[in-house]
Amino acid sequence: MRFLTVRATEPTAPSGVGILLTNLGTPEGTGYRAVRRYLSEFLSDRRIIEASPALWQPILQGPVLALRPRRSGAAYRRIWHADGDESPLRTHTRAQARALAARFAPDGVAVEWGMRYGTPAVATAIAALLRRGCTRILHFPLYPQYSATTTATANDQAFRALMRLRNQPAIRTVPSFPDHPLYIDALAGSVRARLAALPFAPQRIVASFHGLPRDYVQRGDSYAEECTRTLAALHRALDLPEEMMPLTYQSRFGPARWLEPYTAPLVTALPAQGITRVAVIMPGFLADCIETLDEIGHELRDAFAAAGGTDFALIPCLNATDPAIDLLETLARQELSGWLG
């Protein structure tokens, strides 16, 4: 288990309460070794790849990790923050944690952040909260829609860290919030603000969620149903018909059939239908990352233009905007009921 270096100026939590924000993760760099190390950890998670390790690991450690890190590394280089030498996901998650910490400072609540894969590790963030005197921790996975591949594995990692402790803190977890009013209001506000700033009027606003293998849903994962709830609420908030803002899924991996319709084929087919101006929103991500900035912002944009599209706009994720922090604070205070005065 890795631990953060103790800082002399590290503040304590007078309330004994701490909040841990957890996001997916990111490589430490864009080079082959850093990306390979990250992908190996990510794709070795049994929540992500449910196939038997005896069958999957030889494939992963062989052809997948021989070839995929170079392609993924090139994608990370296109979005990497050169000034901070880090990925946007790390930048935005840190900013969310700092903004939330400012909101909870009067309550004496500590806030740390960690990544399910890569660093700072969840165990490292928990250790930091313990050093700050936290005896109660609210674990907050930053995923609006529940999936075993996101929320559950983030919780798993927190529980694994607790299993190694002799003196465990009390812990609570924040549930998903697919149609929470503040979340929908924040999404609707971001759509209105982005559209008002565009030099063109989109003919379609495509909602792209991260994909999931269909058999995961058939086994009981509630992700698809929660994505549908999010988009239905957003349709109502924006007063848009379903055909104006269709639901799609991106980021397929491997030969299995995933949730449909797939984002890229749907969007690249639009110019042939006379729809050459589109905007894309990604309501399954609270922070911009490689899936939003490169897969949609670069790859899909280029494919749409090649198919005859003329105008393409990306609607940013909520990141550390005030509406996003309002949402995080509200959800956290709700789950901290009884722990705070």
Helices and strands as residue ranges (DSSP letters): E 17-25, H 32-43, H 53-59, I 60-64, H 65-79, H 88-104, G 105-107, E 110-117, H 122-131, E 136-141, I 148-152, H 153-163, E 170-173, H 181-197, E 204-210, H 214-218, H 223-238, G 242-244, E 247-250, H 263-269, G 271-273, E 277-281, H 290-290, I 291-300, H 301-306, E 311-315, H 322-335
